[in-house]
Amino acid sequence: MKGHGTENDFVILPDPEGSLDLTPAVVAALCDRRAGIGADGVLRVVRAKAAHDPTAEALSGEAEWFMDYRNADGGVAEMCGNGVRVFARYLVDAGLAAPGEFAVATRGGLKRVTLGPSGDVSVDMGPPVVQGEGRATLAGEEHTGLRVSMGNPHLACPVDRPVRELDLSRGPDFDTAVFPEGVNLELFRPVGDHHVEMRVFERGSGETRSCGTGAVATAVAAAVAAAGPSAPPGEWLVDVPGGRVTVVLDGRTSHLRGPAVLVADGEIRASWLR
Ligand SMILES: N[C@@H](CCC[C@H](N)C(=O)O)C(=O)O
């Protein structure tokens, strides 16, 4: 199955009983946009108790399903905000979960999703963790911004020109002592009241057309840039190359809302996989 959330796209692999051997090489081959299916990442849909993952095991009492998320380069990541929304849409579409509210286990902890039989999907992303200032260099330009953990690491930096003018063809340079696990870099510019535009270079996937965890990190950085560290709660619109997501910061947790679309069903040929 192929799906996307604001054009952040995923290969969805149903593996309820945890029988797939999903090596980094297989993930990278599936995500290859010329020789494979093509995607920013893979979502393996596996029962939490069958996932062979200690976090999934620990959460299996509260969530039936574990989102085993992999980046396009085959590496694992703790969380994917668009991925978990597409994952939830798949579960409901496949009759594996009922519309309404339910929990999904992820490496970044339990995430509660809310969705109807069709339409947008919302997820409680948990409290963003602000970790102070950080910097990275992209295309010869130094960017300073806020380090935010959404389970996965982010650096969200304001820029003073339209984001379409930025060069994200290559990844950022950064201090590996500050970002030992790597970093997702978001560059954003305010375009209205509680409204920003953003582009992202994702760890393990390169530039993508949207990033849910990055949108929340960006909303946090934009709120802090506008009103200081004790910025009031609010709702932010985040425009990305693939569309628009909404982020709600309520002072306790964060919510991400936006489209989650299933595009195609299909089968992977065993001969190709070999
Ligand atoms: N696109 C995702 C984030 C995916 C993980 C990221 N590349 C990482 O390595 O942390 C999102 O929507 O949040």
The ligand as a Gaussian input file, in Angstrom:
#p B3LYP/6-31G(d) Opt

LIG

0 1
 N        8.399000      12.797000       8.231000
 C        8.274000      12.467000       9.593000
 C        9.555000      12.339000      10.386000
 C       10.305000      11.063000      10.006000
 C       11.502000      10.766000      10.864000
 C       12.665000      11.686000      10.635000
 N       13.205000      11.613000       9.313000
 C       13.776000      11.335000      11.658000
 O       14.740000      10.650000      11.311000
 O       13.640000      11.742000      12.817000
 C        7.194000      13.269000      10.294000
 O        6.179000      13.504000       9.643000
 O        7.308000      13.560000      11.481000

